[in-house]
Amino acid sequence: MSKSNGATSVSAKLSNHLNSNLKIPMQRRNFLKTAAAASAGAFILPRFSIGQPGPSANSKLNLAMIGAGGIANMAYSGCKGENIVALCDIDSRKFPRKPWAVDVPKFADFREMLDKLGKDIDGVCINTPDHTHFNATLACMERGIHVCTQKPLTHNVWQARTLRKAKDKYQVVTNMANQGHTYDGIRKMREMYEADCFGQVREVHMGFPGPNWNGRYFKKPASMPLPAEPIPAEVNWDLWLGPAADRPFNSLYHPLKWRGFNDFGTGQFGDWFCHIGDGAVWVLDLYEPTVIECVERGPALEGMIPDYSVVRFDFPARGNKAACSMTWSDGAPGVGTPIKSPDDWGWGKVPNSGSFWYADKGNAFLDQRSNNPRFSVKEQMVAFKESGGVAEKYARVNGGPHREWVNAIKGDGPECGSNFDYAAPMSEVALLGVLAQRFGGRIEWDSKNMRITNRPELNVFVKEPVRADWAAGEDLWG
């Protein structure tokens, strides 16, 4: 099975999307599905209008939520002013207790929601745990419904590539909700790089201080497997499991601490790489590593993420870009190896998250949202600003990823920056790192054939098995 596009085409597509200001008015969801001529920089999007054809200042989208609590608040905020016409959550306690939500139809099973109301839904925000992103997202796309999915895009590499194929087939507007990709800073970093402010970048070191086992999102039990607990009456446990193997309910899985369990989450790595690694992947075309090696790994309970890790990715030369290594570091408070930071750091206390870029003409830094770019040497940054900096080349985004997505659906903006042509390969890099962290040691990766060559027993995790009735997307590989 071959990859449909290489790193160069991903980068070229995204550059075109960011520069595109094409706005084509169209009718409501009897929309004429028109393909994105992405290679030529053109992307034709539907404009939705209520009550009459063509543009309307009062047009609103009919949106639904799969996952109605927690991180869904980010979607509610970003989609403010649109119509929320359906809510889905496996836990009825998560539905909003606000006046606007009282009469909104509510479901536990997103498949039932889509079967009953899909024809009236323009777009869906997917706000579920990582392991159900794929099924919920693909089910919407198959029905011609636009999607904005939380990060990481999927739970395994095969799923990410399948959603990219789905984008090509179903021609819906897609976005992954990593906020930093809508910020000015990541664009400024790319503009600086392309203006040769840094020269060749040969190493990037990044990370985040976690998991915090005593924090909100992570909790380490005394032992594994977890004991069975009574299932709350409000929870549909079978639907929460979705494609994952059956097991008893435990309150550490749901509602909030699933991230630390390999079958459901992707740990601190998957949670934060899509923010912190976003800048390096996009600017430097770091899409297809040949080696991913976990060079340091802390203790871990069976089926859970380790206390700390250091994972290195090796990327060959990419066009005129030199070979580059990218190293991720994470760790619970007080353990693990900190991110490698440059000796010439001139901005006070060295940050414990973000990415440090080691380059020929000056080291650089992006923060934990791939924002606020700067040279490591403060005086170099001051001189850069005093010289006038570099011209803006990439269009800026007003609002976060959900507003960007809404605007794209309506035709009020270009295709989303983190559309699945970008989000899928970027998430793939994160998921390969998660695999190396999970099993330790060295992984040699054949990207073209989507296979681990030196440890074939791990390929079952490139495309994970699923429970009966949860298989999806196979037809896209025909």
N, C-alpha and C positions, 0 to 999 in steps of 0.2 A: 504494500500500500504506500503510495508516494504522496509527498507533501505537495499541495496544489500551488504554493508560491513560496519562494525563498525569502531570505531576510531583506534583500534589496527591494523586491517588489512590495513588501510590507511597508518599508520606509517610504518608498515613492508614493504609494497610495495615500498614506497618512499625510504626507506633505501636501499632496493635492487637495485632500479633504480640508485641511486647515486653511488653505488659501482660497477655497471655493466660497463664493457668495451667491451661488445660483439659487434662486427661489422660483419654483414653478407652481402656480396655483392649480389645485385640482379639487374634485368633489369629495364628499365624505366617504365612508368606508365601503362604498361601491368603487373604491379607488382603482384607477388604472395602474396596475403594477408595472412600473417601468424600471428597467435595470439601471444600475449605477455604472456609468462608463468611467470607472475609477481610474483606469490607466491613462485616460485623457484628461483627468481632473474634473470630470462632470459627474454630478450625482443628483438625480431628479427625485424629488420627494413629494409626497402627497400633502396638499393643504386641506385641512378639515374645516368645514363650516356648517353650522347648524341652521337648518331651515331654508337655505338657498344655496345654489351652486356657486363656486368661485370663492374668492377671498372674503372674509368677514372679520371685522374688528371684534365682534362678540363671539367668535368661534371658540368652543371649548372641546377638549378631548374627553371621551368616556374612558376612564382608567379603572383598573382593578389592582388589588394587592394580593399577592401570594406570600403569606407571612405578614401579619397585621400589627405586630407589636415590636418593641425593641428598635432595631435598626430601621424598621419601617418608618419611624419618625423622620428619618432623613428623606425618605421618598415623599411623605406627606408634605413636608416643608418645600421640597424642590418642585412639587407639582401643584403648589397652592394656586387656586383659581380655576383648576380643571374640575371636572365632575368625577367623583369617586362613586362608581356604580356597582361595585361588588368587592367583598372582602372574603379572604380565605385564610384560615389558620387551623391547625390541628388542635389548638388549645383555645377554647372559647373565652378564657380569661384575658386573652390578648387583644380582643377586639376593642377599638377605641370607645370610651365611655363619654362621647361628646354628642351634642345635639344633632350634628350633621350626619352622624353614623347610625342613628336609631333605626331609620327605615331602609338602610342600605342592605341588600341581600347578603347573607353570610353563609359560608360553606366551610366544611372541614376538608373536603377532597377537591383539589384544584381541577381534577378531571371532570367532576360533576359540574363545577362552576363554568368551565369552558364549554361543556356540552349544552348547558342550559342557556347561557348568556353570551357565549363567545361572539355571536354575530353582532352584538351590540357593544362590544368592547373594542376600543381602538388600541390600547396599550396596556401592558401589565408590568408592574414592578415586582421583581422576585427578591424577597427578603428573608430567605430561609437559611438553615444551616448548609454548610458547603456540600454535603453529600446529596442534597436534593435540588441543587441549582440546575443541573443538567436536565432532569426530567421535566421540571416545571417550565424551564425556558423553552425547550424543544416543543413541548405540547402547545405552547402559545404560537410559536413560529409556524408550526404546521397548519395552524388555522389562519394565517395571515395577520397575526397580531404583533405589533411592535413590542420590544422587550428592553427593559433596563434591569440588569442582574447585578447583585452584589458581588464583591470580589472575595476570593479568587473566582474566576468564571466557572470553573468546574472542580471536580474532585480527582480527576485523573486525566492523563494526556489524551487518550482516545476521545474522551468526551469533548475536550477543548477543540480538537480537530474536527469533530463531527459538527459542533455548533458553527464552526467557520464554513463548513460545507452547507449547513442549513441556511446561513445568511445568503450564500450565493443562490441557493435554490428558491427560497421563499421571498427574497427581496423586501424584507421588512427593515425598519430602522432599529438598530441595535446599539447598546451602550453598556459598558461595565462601570459600576459606580465607584471608581477610584478618584477621589476629589482632586488630587494634585494634578491630574492630567488636564484639568480645566484651568489651572492657575497660570498666571503670567510667568512665573519663575522657570518652569520647565521649558517654556518656549524661549525665554531669554538665554538659558543655558545652551540650547541647540543653536541659537543665533550666534552666540559667542564661539561655540565649537566650529561652526561652519565658516566663521570669519577668521579661523586659525589663531584664536587667542591662546589656545592651549597646546597646539601642535598635536603630536600623537599621544593618546592616552593608553598606557600599557597595563595599568592596574587600577581596579576600583575596589575599595574596601567599605563595607556597609554593614548595618545591623540594627538591632533593637534590644533593649534590656528586658528580657522576659524569656520564659513565662514567669509571672509572679504567681506562685501557687497559693498565695493568700489574698489574691486580688479578686476582682469582679468576674473575670472570665475563665480562670483556671483554678482547679482544685485537685490535688493529688490524694487519692484514697490510700488507706493503709495497705491494701492489696488488690489484686485483680484475679478473677473477674469480679465485678460488682455484684452484691447480693440483690435479690429481687425485693422490690418494694411495691406496695399497692399502687395501682395506676389511678391517678386522680380522675374523678368523674368527668371533668371538663376536657380531658386529653384523649385523643385518638392515637394510641401508641403505635398501632400498626401503620398508620399513615405517616407518623413521624419517622419511623424506620425507613419507609420508602423502599429503595433498592437494596439497602443494607441487610445483612444476615439477621435473622430473628434472634432476640435475646430479651431477658426480663427488663422491665422498666426500672430505672433508678434515677433519683432526682439530680444526680451529678451529670447525667446526660442532658436532661431537659429540666429547666428552660434555658440555661445560660452557659454552662461550662462544658459543652460538647467539643470545643475546639481542641482540647488536649487529647482526645481519643482518635486514633488513626482512622477508624472506620467512618468517622463523621466529620472531623475537622482536618485542618492542615497546620495546626499549631501556630506558634508565634511567627514561624517562617511564612506560611501562606497568608496569615492575617496581615503582615506588614510588608512583605516583599513587594506586593502590588502597589504600595505607596513608595517605599524607599528605593526599590529597584527600578521603578518606572522611568526615571530620568536616564539612567545608564542604558537600559535596554533600548529605549526609543532613540536617544541621541547617538549612541555608538553602534546601533544595529546588533545588539547582543541577543540574537534569537536562537542560534543553533550551536550549543556547546558540544564539543566532542568528548570531553571528560567532565564528570561531576564527581568530586571526591570529598567525603566527610573525613576531614583530617583530625577532628577532635569531637568526641561525643561523650556527654555525661551519662549518668545512670538513668534508666527508664524502666518503669513497670511494663509488663507485657501488654501490648496494645495501646501504649501511650507514648507521647513525645518525650524526649530526654530533657534533663534539667538544663543542658546547654549544648551548643554545637558550634563548630566552624566548618563551613562547606565552601569549597573552591570550585568555580566553573572555569574551564579553559576554552577559549574561543579562538579559532584560527583567524588569519587575516581575512578581511571582508572588503573586497575592492581595494581602495587606497588606504584603508584603515589597518593599522598594525595589529598583530595578534595581541590578545588582551586576556587577562585573568580577572575574574570578579569573585570576591570572597565575602561570604555572609557570616556574621557572628551574632549569636544570641545567647542568653543565659539568665537564669533566675538571679535575683539580687545577691551579689557577693560570690558568684561562681562563674566559671568560664573565662575565656580569653577576651579582653576588650577589643573593639574595632581598632585596627592599625591606623594610627593618626600620624600626619606628617610632622616632621621636626620643625618646620617653619610656620606652624600655626600661630597666627597673630591676633586672635580674636578673644583672648581670655580663656576661660575654662573650655576644655575640649568637649564637644558634645558627645553624649553616649548613644546617639542614634543619628541616622542620616547616612550619607555616602561621601567618602573622600576619594577624589580622583587624582591619580599620580600621572603627571603629564610632562612632556619635554619642555614646555615654555612656562610652566607655572602650575602648581597643584591647585585643586579646586574643591568645592564642597556644595552639596545640596542638602537641605534639611529633610526631616522624616516624611514630608509630603512632596519631595522632589521640588521644593520651592526655595526662594531666597538664595540664588546662586552667588558665589563669591570666590575670589582667589583666596588661597590659604594665607598668603602674605597680605596683611591689611593695607600696607602702603601701595601694593600693586593694584588693589581694588580701588583705592582712592584715586590713583593716577588714571585708571581705566575710566572711571566716571567723569573725571575732570576733562578727559580727552573727548568726551561726548559718547563714549561707549560704542555700541553697534546699532545699526538700523533695525527696526522691527520688520521681520520677514514673515512671521506666522501670525495669522489672525488671532486676536484675543477672544476669550469666551466670557460672556456675562452670565453669572450664576454658576452653580455647580453642575454635576453630571446629569441630574434629573431635569433641570431646567434646560440644559443643552439638548437633551433628548426630546423634550416637549417641543422646543423650537424647531428641531430638525423634522419632526413629524409634521408640524404645521407648515413647513417650508419657510420658516422665519430665520433659518440659519443653515450652515453647511452640515454635512454628515458629522456625527459625533467623533471626537478624537479617539476615544477608547471603544470605537465600534469593534465588532468581533474579528475583523481582519487584523486588527492590532491586539485586542485583548486576549484572543485565543493563543497566539504564539508567545505573548508576554507571560500569560498565566502558565503556559507549558514550561517555561524556564523555571518558574517558582515551583511547579509540581515535580520537576526533575530534582530540584534541590531538596524538596520534602522527602522524596524517595531515598536519596543518599543519606539524609539525616536519619531516616527511619531504620535503615538496614546497615549503616556504617560502610566504611571502605570506599572503593573506587567503582564508578560506573562508567563504562565506555558506551557512548550513545551514537547510534546510526539514525540520524534525524530523517533521512530520506525514506528509510524503511520502517521508521518508528519502532526500533528495537534496541534493547540492551544486548550488546554482543559478548561481553565477557562474563556475564552472570545471567544466563537465559532464564533461570528460575524466577527472576524478578519481573519478567515480562507480564506475568499475570496481574501485576499491579499497574502496568501501563494501560491495560483495559481490564478493569475489575469485574468479577462476576456479579450478577445481580439476581435478586429474588424473582420468582415467577411473577409474571404480569408487569414487570418493570423494565423489560428490555425495550429499547427504543433507539432509533437512528441507524439501524443496520442497513436500511434501504438506501441511505445516502452514500454508501460505499460500493454500490453495485456498478 
